[in-house]
Amino acid sequence: MVLKNICLNIRAGEILGIAGVDGNGQKELADVICGLQKVNSGNIKILNKETTGSTSRQLNEQCLSYIPGDRKKYGMILNFTIAENIILKNFYKPSFTRGLFLNKGYIENYSQKIIKNYNIKTPSPLLQVKKLSGGNQQRVVLGRELSNQPKLLVVAKPTQGLDVGACEFIYDKLLEERDKGVAILLFSTELDEVMNISDRVAIMYEGEIVGEVDPRNTDIGEIGLMMAGSKRKEVNTMERGR
């Protein structure tokens, strides 16, 4: 059992950051919420609807989007084109199909809009995604997930391996989504990242939430102690939940 006694509430229009040293259950928690791992006990609700045991496709149709921490391994298919990666989650929907075949004209136009809106530098949506830089690959994943207009966005290590310009772009997009009313669950091992854009920060250690803090009024050293398991802070989720 990796996760123990997890109790979290996240509201619309806020970013809840999950801080912790890698390997303390962050990936497992994200995967459970997104339907990629089974739940042994407990339950998950989105918009007051029980989603425990739902498949990733069912969750996608219920307005959940997921940006995984390893974009090359989990976020895209490298040998596919940009356009093919953009429709990975929606290819079966009527707009993207024509009978038994893909509607290539519609898909190309749809992809062009995302390429423009997310400033993806490419000569064509038909370029293999493996030929893009890391920053542009992350923009493809970001564009695909946000174009679904999620109510809940789960995002892990969104700026890992990116340059400063790409990081700022990602942060701006996440803050825009928050301001639109999207609930964002942010997993990151970068304390500065979590502190700068989160409205609340929960700290994970050995599969548990060991504390929750307001990043505007908390010293980074206190969070570091909780990440190391040296300190705990009472989490009152009932008062915060809505």
LOFIKE-852130 format. One record per residue: residue number from 1; chain; x, y, z of N, C-alpha, C in turn; residue in one letter. Coordinates in steps of 0.05 Angstrom, whole numbers, plus 5000, padded with zeros to 4 digits. Layout:
% residues N
REC  resi  chain  n_xx  n_yy  n_zz  ca_xx  ca_yy  ca_zz  c_xx  c_yy  c_zz  resn
REC   NUM      A     X     Y     Z      X      Y      Z     X     Y     Z     A
...
END
This chain:
% residues 242
REC  resi  chain  n_xx  n_yy  n_zz  ca_xx  ca_yy  ca_zz  c_xx  c_yy  c_zz  resn
REC     1      A  5017  4976  5000   5000   5000   5000  5018  5025  5000     M
REC     2      A  5015  5041  4979   5032   5065   4976  5019  5089  4990     V
REC     3      A  4993  5093  4985   4979   5117   4996  4965  5110  5022     L
REC     4      A  4967  5127  5042   4955   5122   5068  4941  5147  5079     K
REC     5      A  4916  5143  5086   4900   5164   5099  4900  5191  5084     N
REC     6      A  4897  5189  5057   4896   5213   5041  4868  5225  5042     I
REC     7      A  4867  5250  5049   4841   5265   5049  4846  5293  5039     C
REC     8      A  4836  5298  5015   4840   5324   5002  4814  5335  4991     L
REC     9      A  4811  5361  4992   4789   5375   4979  4802  5397  4961     N
REC    10      A  4792  5400  4937   4802   5422   4920  4778  5436  4909     I
REC    11      A  4779  5463  4909   4757   5479   4900  4761  5489  4871     R
REC    12      A  4739  5496  4859   4740   5509   4832  4755  5535  4835     A
REC    13      A  4772  5542  4815   4785   5567   4816  4808  5569  4835     G
REC    14      A  4821  5547  4841   4845   5548   4858  4866  5527  4848     E
REC    15      A  4891  5532  4855   4912   5513   4850  4921  5502  4877     I
REC    16      A  4918  5476  4880   4927   5462   4904  4953  5448  4896     L
REC    17      A  4975  5457  4908   5001   5446   4902  5007  5422  4921     G
REC    18      A  5018  5401  4910   5027   5378   4926  5057  5377  4924     I
REC    19      A  5070  5383  4947   5099   5384   4948  5109  5358  4961     A
REC    20      A  5133  5350  4953   5145   5326   4965  5169  5317  4949     G
REC    21      A  5187  5302  4962   5209   5290   4949  5199  5267  4932     V
REC    22      A  5211  5264  4908   5202   5243   4890  5201  5216  4904     D
REC    23      A  5181  5200  4897   5179   5173   4908  5163  5171  4933     G
REC    24      A  5148  5192  4941   5133   5192   4965  5103  5189  4960     N
REC    25      A  5096  5179  4936   5068   5173   4930  5054  5193  4912     G
REC    26      A  5069  5214  4903   5056   5234   4886  5045  5222  4860     Q
REC    27      A  5062  5206  4846   5053   5194   4821  5029  5175  4825     K
REC    28      A  5030  5160  4846   5008   5141   4851  4983  5156  4857     E
REC    29      A  4984  5178  4872   4960   5194   4877  4948  5205  4852     L
REC    30      A  4966  5216  4835   4956   5227   4809  4944  5206  4792     A
REC    31      A  4956  5182  4791   4946   5160   4774  4919  5150  4784     D
REC    32      A  4916  5149  4811   4891   5140   4822  4868  5159  4815     V
REC    33      A  4873  5185  4818   4853   5205   4812  4845  5203  4783     I
REC    34      A  4865  5198  4766   4860   5198   4737  4852  5171  4725     C
REC    35      A  4847  5152  4742   4837   5126   4733  4858  5107  4721     G
REC    36      A  4883  5112  4727   4905   5096   4716  4914  5074  4736     L
REC    37      A  4906  5076  4761   4911   5055   4781  4885  5050  4796     Q
REC    38      A  4882  5026  4805   4858   5019   4820  4860  5028  4849     K
REC    39      A  4837  5034  4860   4834   5043   4888  4828  5018  4905     V
REC    40      A  4843  5013  4926   4838   4991   4944  4816  4998  4964     N
REC    41      A  4816  5023  4973   4796   5032   4992  4793  5062  4990     S
REC    42      A  4770  5072  5000   4765   5101   4998  4750  5108  4973     G
REC    43      A  4745  5134  4969   4731   5142   4945  4740  5169  4935     N
REC    44      A  4734  5174  4909   4741   5199   4896  4716  5211  4884     I
REC    45      A  4712  5236  4888   4688   5250   4876  4698  5275  4860     K
REC    46      A  4686  5279  4837   4690   5303   4821  4663  5315  4816     I
REC    47      A  4661  5341  4824   4635   5355   4822  4613  5340  4836     L
REC    48      A  4620  5329  4860   4602   5314   4877  4592  5288  4864     N
REC    49      A  4605  5279  4843   4598   5254   4830  4619  5233  4836     K
REC    50      A  4611  5209  4844   4630   5188   4850  4644  5179  4824     E
REC    51      A  4671  5180  4825   4686   5172   4802  4706  5149  4808     T
REC    52      A  4705  5139  4833   4722   5117   4840  4718  5093  4821     T
REC    53      A  4740  5083  4809   4738   5060   4791  4732  5068  4762     G
REC    54      A  4728  5094  4757   4723   5102   4729  4747  5099  4712     S
REC    55      A  4743  5094  4686   4766   5092   4668  4775  5120  4660     T
REC    56      A  4799  5121  4649   4810   5147   4641  4793  5160  4620     S
REC    57      A  4780  5144  4602   4763   5156   4581  4737  5167  4595     R
REC    58      A  4726  5153  4613   4703   5163   4627  4709  5189  4642     Q
REC    59      A  4732  5190  4654   4740   5214   4668  4745  5237  4649     L
REC    60      A  4757  5231  4626   4761   5251   4605  4734  5263  4597     N
REC    61      A  4714  5247  4594   4687   5256   4586  4673  5271  4609     E
REC    62      A  4683  5267  4633   4672   5282   4656  4689  5307  4663     Q
REC    63      A  4705  5316  4643   4720   5341   4645  4744  5340  4663     C
REC    64      A  4758  5317  4664   4784   5315   4677  4806  5313  4656     L
REC    65      A  4826  5330  4660   4850   5328   4642  4874  5323  4659     S
REC    66      A  4894  5309  4647   4918   5301   4661  4943  5307  4644     Y
REC    67      A  4961  5322  4656   4987   5327   4643  5008  5312  4660     I
REC    68      A  5018  5289  4650   5035   5272   4667  5063  5284  4669     P
REC    69      A  5078  5274  4689   5105   5284   4694  5125  5277  4673     G
REC    70      A  5122  5255  4660   5141   5247   4638  5126  5248  4612     D
REC    71      A  5129  5271  4598   5114   5275   4573  5121  5255  4551     R
REC    72      A  5146  5247  4550   5154   5228   4528  5144  5200  4533     K
REC    73      A  5143  5192  4558   5135   5165   4565  5104  5162  4567     K
REC    74      A  5091  5182  4579   5063   5180   4585  5045  5201  4571     Y
REC    75      A  5057  5222  4561   5041   5244   4551  5037  5244  4521     G
REC    76      A  5052  5228  4506   5049   5229   4477  5061  5204  4465     M
REC    77      A  5055  5200  4439   5067   5178   4424  5087  5191  4404     I
REC    78      A  5112  5186  4409   5133   5202   4396  5134  5198  4365     L
REC    79      A  5126  5175  4356   5127   5170   4327  5102  5181  4313     N
REC    80      A  5082  5190  4328   5058   5201   4316  5063  5231  4310     F
REC    81      A  5046  5242  4292   5048   5270   4285  5037  5287  4308     T
REC    82      A  5042  5313  4305   5030   5332   4324  5000  5330  4324     I
REC    83      A  4988  5329  4300   4959   5327   4298  4948  5302  4311     A
REC    84      A  4962  5280  4306   4953   5254   4318  4955  5255  4348     E
REC    85      A  4976  5267  4359   4978   5269   4388  4957  5288  4400     N
REC    86      A  4950  5309  4385   4930   5327   4395  4902  5314  4398     I
REC    87      A  4896  5295  4380   4870   5282   4382  4870  5255  4396     I
REC    88      A  4892  5248  4409   4894   5222   4422  4870  5215  4440     L
REC    89      A  4860  5235  4454   4839   5229   4473  4811  5232  4461     K
REC    90      A  4809  5243  4437   4783   5250   4426  4779  5238  4398     N
REC    91      A  4796  5221  4388   4795   5212   4361  4769  5197  4354     F
REC    92      A  4756  5186  4374   4732   5170   4369  4707  5187  4368     Y
REC    93      A  4709  5212  4374   4685   5230   4375  4676  5237  4347     K
REC    94      A  4651  5243  4343   4640   5247   4316  4654  5269  4300     P
REC    95      A  4663  5291  4312   4676   5312   4297  4702  5303  4283     S
REC    96      A  4715  5283  4296   4741   5275   4286  4740  5251  4267     F
REC    97      A  4716  5241  4263   4713   5217   4246  4694  5222  4223     T
REC    98      A  4697  5206  4202   4679   5207   4179  4673  5177  4172     R
REC    99      A  4651  5167  4183   4646   5139   4180  4666  5123  4196     G
REC   100      A  4680  5104  4183   4701   5088   4197  4728  5100  4195     L
REC   101      A  4731  5124  4184   4757   5137   4180  4759  5163  4194     F
REC   102      A  4784  5171  4199   4788   5197   4211  4782  5220  4191     L
REC   103      A  4771  5241  4201   4765   5265   4185  4790  5282  4184     N
REC   104      A  4808  5277  4166   4835   5289   4166  4834  5319  4162     K
REC   105      A  4815  5329  4146   4813   5358   4142  4805  5372  4167     G
REC   106      A  4786  5361  4182   4777   5374   4207  4800  5372  4228     Y
REC   107      A  4813  5349  4229   4835   5345   4248  4857  5365  4243     I
REC   108      A  4864  5369  4218   4886   5388   4212  4879  5416  4220     E
REC   109      A  4854  5425  4214   4845   5452   4221  4844  5455  4252     N
REC   110      A  4834  5435  4265   4833   5435   4295  4861  5437  4306     Y
REC   111      A  4880  5422  4295   4908   5423   4305  4921  5449  4300     S
REC   112      A  4915  5462  4277   4926   5488   4270  4918  5509  4291     Q
REC   113      A  4893  5507  4300   4884   5526   4320  4900  5523  4347     K
REC   114      A  4904  5498  4355   4920   5494   4379  4949  5502  4376     I
REC   115      A  4960  5496  4353   4988   5505   4347  4990  5535  4349     I
REC   116      A  4971  5549  4339   4971   5579   4340  4967  5588  4369     K
REC   117      A  4947  5578  4383   4940   5587   4409  4962  5581  4430     N
REC   118      A  4977  5560  4425   4998   5553   4445  5026  5557  4434     Y
REC   119      A  5027  5572  4412   5053   5581   4401  5073  5558  4398     N
REC   120      A  5063  5536  4385   5080   5513   4380  5095  5518  4355     I
REC   121      A  5121  5517  4357   5138   5523   4334  5142  5498  4317     K
REC   122      A  5129  5497  4294   5130   5474   4276  5122  5483  4248     T
REC   123      A  5134  5471  4227   5126   5478   4200  5100  5466  4192     P
REC   124      A  5091  5446  4207   5066   5432   4199  5055  5415  4221     S
REC   125      A  5029  5412  4223   5017   5394   4243  5023  5365  4237     P
REC   126      A  5034  5359  4213   5040   5332   4205  5068  5323  4212     L
REC   127      A  5083  5341  4225   5110   5335   4234  5109  5315  4258     L
REC   128      A  5127  5295  4258   5128   5277   4281  5135  5293  4306     Q
REC   129      A  5121  5287  4328   5124   5302   4352  5152  5298  4364     V
REC   130      A  5165  5276  4358   5192   5271   4368  5213  5291  4357     K
REC   131      A  5206  5305  4336   5225   5324   4324  5222  5352  4336     K
REC   132      A  5204  5355  4355   5201   5381   4368  5220  5383  4392     L
REC   133      A  5225  5407  4401   5240   5411   4426  5223  5403  4449     S
REC   134      A  5235  5400  4473   5220   5393   4496  5198  5413  4503     G
REC   135      A  5204  5439  4500   5184   5459   4506  5161  5458  4488     G
REC   136      A  5165  5453  4462   5143   5451   4443  5128  5425  4447     N
REC   137      A  5141  5403  4455   5127   5379   4461  5108  5383  4485     Q
REC   138      A  5117  5398  4505   5100   5403   4528  5076  5421  4520     Q
REC   139      A  5080  5439  4501   5058   5456   4492  5037  5439  4477     R
REC   140      A  5046  5419  4463   5027   5401   4450  5010  5387  4471     V
REC   141      A  5022  5376  4492   5007   5363   4513  4989  5382  4527     V
REC   142      A  4999  5406  4533   4983   5426   4547  4959  5434  4530     L
REC   143      A  4964  5439  4504   4942   5447   4486  4921  5426  4484     G
REC   144      A  4929  5401  4481   4910   5379   4480  4892  5377  4505     R
REC   145      A  4905  5379  4528   4890   5376   4553  4872  5400  4559     E
REC   146      A  4882  5424  4554   4866   5447   4560  4844  5452  4540     L
REC   147      A  4847  5442  4515   4827   5446   4495  4801  5430  4501     S
REC   148      A  4803  5411  4520   4780   5396   4529  4763  5411  4549     N
REC   149      A  4772  5435  4556   4758   5452   4575  4752  5437  4601     Q
REC   150      A  4773  5429  4615   4770   5413   4639  4758  5429  4662     P
REC   151      A  4745  5415  4680   4737   5426   4706  4758  5420  4727     K
REC   152      A  4771  5397  4724   4794   5390   4741  4818  5383  4724     L
REC   153      A  4840  5397  4730   4865   5392   4715  4885  5381  4735     L
REC   154      A  4895  5357  4730   4917   5345   4745  4943  5348  4729     V
REC   155      A  4962  5361  4741   4987   5367   4726  5011  5360  4743     V
REC   156      A  5030  5345  4732   5054   5336   4747  5079  5347  4733     A
REC   157      A  5096  5359  4749   5122   5369   4739  5120  5383  4712     K
REC   158      A  5103  5404  4710   5097   5416   4684  5120  5429  4670     P
REC   159      A  5141  5437  4685   5163   5452   4673  5189  5437  4674     T
REC   160      A  5189  5411  4680   5214   5396   4682  5229  5395  4656     Q
REC   161      A  5254  5404  4657   5271   5404   4633  5266  5426  4613     G
REC   162      A  5251  5446  4621   5244   5468   4602  5260  5493  4608     L
REC   163      A  5264  5510  4587   5278   5535   4591  5259  5555  4604     D
REC   164      A  5271  5578  4611   5256   5599   4626  5231  5608  4611     V
REC   165      A  5234  5613  4585   5212   5623   4569  5189  5603  4569     G
REC   166      A  5195  5578  4565   5174   5557   4565  5161  5555  4592     A
REC   167      A  5177  5557  4614   5166   5555   4641  5145  5578  4646     C
REC   168      A  5153  5602  4638   5135   5625   4642  5109  5621  4626     E
REC   169      A  5111  5610  4602   5087   5605   4586  5069  5585  4600     F
REC   170      A  5080  5564  4610   5064   5543   4624  5051  5555  4648     I
REC   171      A  5066  5571  4664   5054   5583   4688  5031  5601  4681     Y
REC   172      A  5035  5617  4660   5014   5636   4652  4988  5621  4644     D
REC   173      A  4991  5599  4629   4968   5583   4621  4954  5570  4645     K
REC   174      A  4969  5560  4664   4957   5548   4688  4941  5569  4704     L
REC   175      A  4953  5593  4706   4939   5614   4721  4914  5624  4706     L
REC   176      A  4916  5625  4680   4892   5632   4664  4869  5612  4669     E
REC   177      A  4876  5586  4669   4856   5566   4674  4844  5568  4702     E
REC   178      A  4861  5573  4721   4851   5577   4749  4832  5600  4750     R
REC   179      A  4838  5622  4736   4821   5646   4737  4795  5641  4722     D
REC   180      A  4794  5621  4705   4769   5613   4691  4752  5596  4708     K
REC   181      A  4762  5587  4731   4747   5571   4749  4755  5541  4750     G
REC   182      A  4776  5534  4736   4786   5507   4736  4799  5500  4763     V
REC   183      A  4794  5477  4773   4809   5467   4797  4834  5453  4787     A
REC   184      A  4857  5461  4798   4882   5450   4788  4897  5437  4811     I
REC   185      A  4904  5412  4807   4920   5397   4827  4948  5395  4815     L
REC   186      A  4967  5408  4827   4994   5411   4817  5014  5394  4834     L
REC   187      A  5027  5375  4821   5047   5359   4834  5075  5368  4824     F
REC   188      A  5092  5375  4843   5119   5384   4835  5139  5379  4857     S
REC   189      A  5163  5373  4849   5185   5371   4868  5201  5397  4871     T
REC   190      A  5193  5417  4854   5206   5443   4855  5191  5461  4875     E
REC   191      A  5203  5467  4898   5189   5482   4918  5182  5511  4908     L
REC   192      A  5200  5523  4894   5195   5550   4884  5170  5550  4866     D
REC   193      A  5168  5530  4849   5145   5528   4831  5119  5525  4847     E
REC   194      A  5119  5508  4866   5095   5503   4882  5088  5528  4898     V
REC   195      A  5107  5541  4910   5102   5564   4926  5092  5588  4910     M
REC   196      A  5103  5591  4886   5097   5615   4870  5069  5615  4857     N
REC   197      A  5058  5592  4850   5033   5592   4836  5010  5578  4850     I
REC   198      A  5015  5566  4873   4994   5552   4887  4979  5570  4906     S
REC   199      A  4953  5565  4910   4938   5579   4930  4940  5565  4957     D
REC   200      A  4942  5539  4957   4947   5523   4981  4968  5502  4974     R
REC   201      A  4983  5493  4994   5004   5473   4989  5000  5450  5010     V
REC   202      A  4997  5425  5000   4997   5402   5017  5023  5387  5013     A
REC   203      A  5034  5376  5034   5060   5363   5033  5057  5333  5037     I
REC   204      A  5069  5318  5019   5068   5289   5021  5095  5277  5031     M
REC   205      A  5092  5257  5048   5116   5243   5058  5107  5214  5063     Y
REC   206      A  5121  5195  5050   5115   5167   5053  5086  5160  5049     E
REC   207      A  5074  5172  5028   5047   5165   5021  5025  5179  5037     G
REC   208      A  5032  5198  5054   5013   5212   5071  5015  5242  5066     E
REC   209      A  4993  5256  5071   4993   5285   5073  5001  5292  5101     I
REC   210      A  5024  5304  5105   5034   5310   5132  5030  5339  5140     V
REC   211      A  5019  5355  5121   5014   5383   5128  5002  5398  5105     G
REC   212      A  4989  5420  5112   4978   5437   5091  4983  5466  5100     E
REC   213      A  4993  5482  5082   5001   5510   5089  4992  5530  5068     V
REC   214      A  4991  5555  5077   4986   5577   5059  5014  5586  5049     D
REC   215      A  5020  5584  5023   5047   5591   5014  5055  5620  5018     P
REC   216      A  5035  5637  5021   5041   5666   5025  5050  5672  5053     R
REC   217      A  5044  5654  5072   5051   5659   5100  5068  5637  5112     N
REC   218      A  5082  5623  5096   5098   5600   5106  5127  5602  5096     T
REC   219      A  5145  5596  5114   5173   5596   5107  5179  5571  5092     D
REC   220      A  5196  5573  5071   5203   5550   5055  5217  5529  5071     I
REC   221      A  5231  5537  5092   5245   5518   5109  5226  5500  5124     G
REC   222      A  5203  5511  5132   5183   5494   5146  5172  5472  5128     E
REC   223      A  5168  5479  5102   5159   5460   5083  5180  5438  5078     I
REC   224      A  5205  5447  5077   5227   5429   5074  5228  5408  5097     G
REC   225      A  5223  5417  5121   5223   5398   5144  5201  5378  5141     L
REC   226      A  5177  5387  5132   5155   5368   5128  5160  5348  5106     M
REC   227      A  5173  5358  5084   5180   5340   5062  5200  5319  5071     M
REC   228      A  5217  5325  5091   5236   5306   5101  5225  5288  5123     A
REC   229      A  5199  5293  5131   5187   5277   5152  5194  5285  5180     G
REC   230      A  5206  5309  5183   5215   5318   5209  5194  5334  5224     S
REC   231      A  5172  5341  5210   5152   5358   5222  5125  5353  5209     K
REC   232      A  5104  5354  5225   5077   5351   5215  5061  5376  5222     R
REC   233      A  5040  5381  5206   5022   5403   5212  4994  5394  5208     K
REC   234      A  4976  5400  5227   4949   5390   5225  4935  5401  5200     E
REC   235      A  4921  5383  5186   4906   5390   5162  4876  5388  5168     V
REC   236      A  4863  5411  5166   4834   5411   5171  4819  5414  5145     N
REC   237      A  4816  5391  5131   4803   5391   5105  4774  5397  5106     T
REC   238      A  4760  5391  5128   4732   5395   5130  4725  5424  5129     M
REC   239      A  4741  5441  5142   4736   5470   5141  4742  5481  5113     E
REC   240      A  4762  5470  5099   4770   5481   5074  4753  5470  5051     R
REC   241      A  4741  5446  5054   4726   5434   5032  4701  5449  5025     G
REC   242      A  4693  5447  5000   4669   5461   4991  4656  5445  4969     R
END
